């Protein structure tokens, strides 16, 4: 995510959530790339192919290498972000356009954050999720995350509680291997469905 993406991300944020962030919050997060990581997912026109676009000089995650670089004018259909402090990677937001949900793009964004957490040497990944959002909870549990507490009345729009979830240790080689295996299966599924394309299928060979 780049500063020039913020307006479009904000518009999508209003479609995704009842308590969207102000644009100033995104700009503040992007001002600290050493401690924060934000990405966008763009839809290729025409069609439904998408790719992960990373910000600034952040290392390119293994996930994003499956996609070819697209025109920055292609619409943003998803976004995600986190901050990293003292060995802890904390997911702050994940959003996908309502009409594209259920296709695996939210999982793709989540895996991108997971991998960046590992690449930056984080020990753990954590997040808050609405207690009513069982679909998201199942996704996080699929990747080995567990509930470790509740933040009461965490969400300002309706006072809903949030479950606090933590990953297993990101320094555990067996756990990392499991995450990578799930990542590969996700990529295979999205490729088979024609929702993403490998970089090698495009003349643009940028890494």
KOLVEX-282237 format. One line per 5 residues: their letters; for each residue x, y, z of C-alpha. Coordinates in steps of 0.25 Angstrom, whole numbers, plus 2048, in hexadecimal, padded with zeros to 3 digits. Example, Ala and Ser with C-alpha at 12.3 -4.5 7.8 and 13.67 -1.06 7.14 Angstrom:
<pts>
as> 831/7EE/81F ~ 837/7FC/81D;
</pts>
This chain:
<pts>
xxxxx> 800/800/800 ~ 805/80E/7FC ~ 800/81B/801 ~ 7F9/81E/7F4 ~ 7F1/811/7F6;
xxxxx> 7EB/816/803 ~ 7DF/81D/7FD ~ 7DB/811/7F6 ~ 7DD/808/802 ~ 7D5/811/80A;
xxxxx> 7C9/810/801 ~ 7CA/801/801 ~ 7CC/801/810 ~ 7BE/808/811 ~ 7B8/7FD/809;
xxxxx> 7BF/7F2/811 ~ 7BC/7F7/81F ~ 7B3/7FF/828 ~ 7BE/805/82F ~ 7C8/809/824;
xxxxx> 7D5/810/827 ~ 7D7/81E/824 ~ 7E1/821/818 ~ 7EB/827/822 ~ 7EC/81A/829;
xxxxx> 7F1/813/81D ~ 7FB/81F/81A ~ 800/81E/828 ~ 803/80F/826 ~ 809/810/819;
xxxxx> 813/81B/81F ~ 81A/810/826 ~ 81D/805/81D ~ 828/7FF/826 ~ 81D/7FC/830;
xxxxx> 811/7FA/828 ~ 80D/7F2/81B ~ 801/7F5/812 ~ 7FD/7EE/805 ~ 7F2/7F0/7FB;
xxxxx> 7EC/7E6/7F2 ~ 7E9/7EB/7E4 ~ 7DF/7E5/7DA ~ 7E4/7E3/7CC ~ 7DB/7E9/7C1;
xxxxx> 7D4/7E3/7BA ~ 7D2/7D6/7C2 ~ 7D3/7D2/7D1 ~ 7E2/7CF/7D2 ~ 7E9/7D6/7DE;
xxxxx> 7F7/7D8/7E3 ~ 7FD/7DD/7F0 ~ 804/7EB/7EF ~ 80E/7EE/7FA ~ 812/7FC/7FF;
xxxxx> 81F/803/7FE ~ 82C/7FB/800 ~ 826/7F0/809 ~ 82B/7E3/805 ~ 823/7DB/7FB;
xxxxx> 81C/7D0/801 ~ 81C/7C2/7FB ~ 80D/7C3/7F9 ~ 80E/7CF/7F0 ~ 817/7C8/7E7;
xxxxx> 80B/7C0/7E2 ~ 806/7CD/7DB ~ 80A/7D6/7D0 ~ 80B/7E5/7D2 ~ 7FF/7EC/7CD;
xxxxx> 7FB/7FA/7C9 ~ 7FA/803/7D6 ~ 7ED/808/7D0 ~ 7E6/7FA/7D2 ~ 7DC/7FB/7DD;
xxxxx> 7DF/7F7/7EB ~ 7D6/7EC/7F0 ~ 7DD/7E8/7FD ~ 7E7/7ED/807 ~ 7EE/7E9/814;
xxxxx> 7F8/7EE/81E ~ 7FF/7EB/82B ~ 809/7F1/834 ~ 816/7EA/83A ~ 81B/7EE/847;
xxxxx> 825/7E6/851 ~ 823/7D9/84A ~ 814/7DA/849 ~ 80C/7DC/83B ~ 7FF/7E1/83E;
xxxxx> 7F4/7E1/832 ~ 7ED/7EE/832 ~ 7E4/7EC/826 ~ 7E0/7E3/81B ~ 7D5/7E7/811;
xxxxx> 7D0/7E1/803 ~ 7C5/7E7/7FA ~ 7B8/7E1/7FE ~ 7B5/7DC/7F0 ~ 7C2/7D4/7F0;
xxxxx> 7C1/7CD/7FD ~ 7C2/7BE/7FF ~ 7CC/7BC/7F3 ~ 7D8/7BB/7FC ~ 7DD/7CA/7FB;
xxxxx> 7DC/7CD/80A ~ 7E4/7C0/80D ~ 7EE/7C5/802 ~ 7F0/7D2/80A ~ 7F1/7CB/817;
xxxxx> 7FC/7C2/812 ~ 803/7CE/80D ~ 803/7D4/81B ~ 807/7C6/821 ~ 813/7C5/818;
xxxxx> 818/7D3/81A ~ 817/7D1/829 ~ 820/7C5/827 ~ 82A/7CD/81E ~ 82B/7D8/828;
xxxxx> 82E/7CF/833 ~ 822/7D0/83B ~ 820/7C6/846 ~ 810/7C6/846 ~ 805/7CB/83D;
xxxxx> 7F8/7D0/845 ~ 7EB/7D7/841 ~ 7DD/7DA/846 ~ 7D1/7D5/83F ~ 7C2/7D7/842;
xxxxx> 7BC/7CC/84B ~ 7B1/7CB/840 ~ 7BA/7CA/834 ~ 7BB/7BB/835 ~ 7C0/7BA/826;
xxxxx> 7CC/7C2/829 ~ 7CF/7BA/836 ~ 7CF/7AD/82E ~ 7D9/7B3/824 ~ 7E2/7B7/82F;
xxxxx> 7E0/7AA/836 ~ 7E4/7A3/829 ~ 7F1/7AA/82A ~ 7F4/7A5/838 ~ 7EF/7B1/840;
xxxxx> 7E8/7B0/84D ~ 7DF/7B8/856 ~ 7E6/7BE/863 ~ 7DC/7C8/868 ~ 7D1/7D2/865;
xxxxx> 7D2/7E1/864 ~ 7C4/7E6/869 ~ 7BD/7F0/861 ~ 7C8/7F1/857 ~ 7C1/7F6/84B;
xxxxx> 7BC/804/84C ~ 7B0/803/842 ~ 7A8/7F9/84A ~ 7B0/7F6/857 ~ 7B3/7E8/852;
xxxxx> 7BE/7E0/859 ~ 7CA/7DB/852 ~ 7D1/7CD/853 ~ 7E0/7CF/855 ~ 7E7/7C4/84C;
xxxxx> 7F6/7C0/84C ~ 7FE/7B8/843 ~ 807/7AD/847 ~ 816/7B1/848 ~ 81B/7B6/83A;
xxxxx> 829/7B0/83E ~ 823/7A2/83E ~ 828/79C/831 ~ 81D/792/830 ~ 812/79C/832;
xxxxx> 819/7A5/827 ~ 819/799/81E ~ 80A/797/820 ~ 807/7A5/81D ~ 80F/7A4/810;
xxxxx> 808/797/80C ~ 7FB/79E/80E ~ 800/7AA/806 ~ 804/7A1/7FB ~ 7F6/79A/7FA;
xxxxx> 7EF/7A8/7FA ~ 7F8/7AC/7EE ~ 7F5/79F/7E7 ~ 7E6/7A1/7E9 ~ 7E6/7AF/7E5;
xxxxx> 7EE/7AC/7D8 ~ 7E5/7A1/7D4 ~ 7D9/7AA/7D6 ~ 7E0/7B4/7CD ~ 7DF/7BF/7D8;
xxxxx> 7EE/7C2/7D8 ~ 7F9/7BF/7CE ~ 808/7BC/7D1 ~ 812/7C7/7CD ~ 818/7BE/7C2;
xxxxx> 80B/7BF/7BA ~ 80D/7CE/7B7 ~ 818/7D5/7AF ~ 81B/7DE/7BB ~ 826/7D7/7C3;
xx> 828/7E0/7CE ~ 82B/7DA/7DC;
</pts>
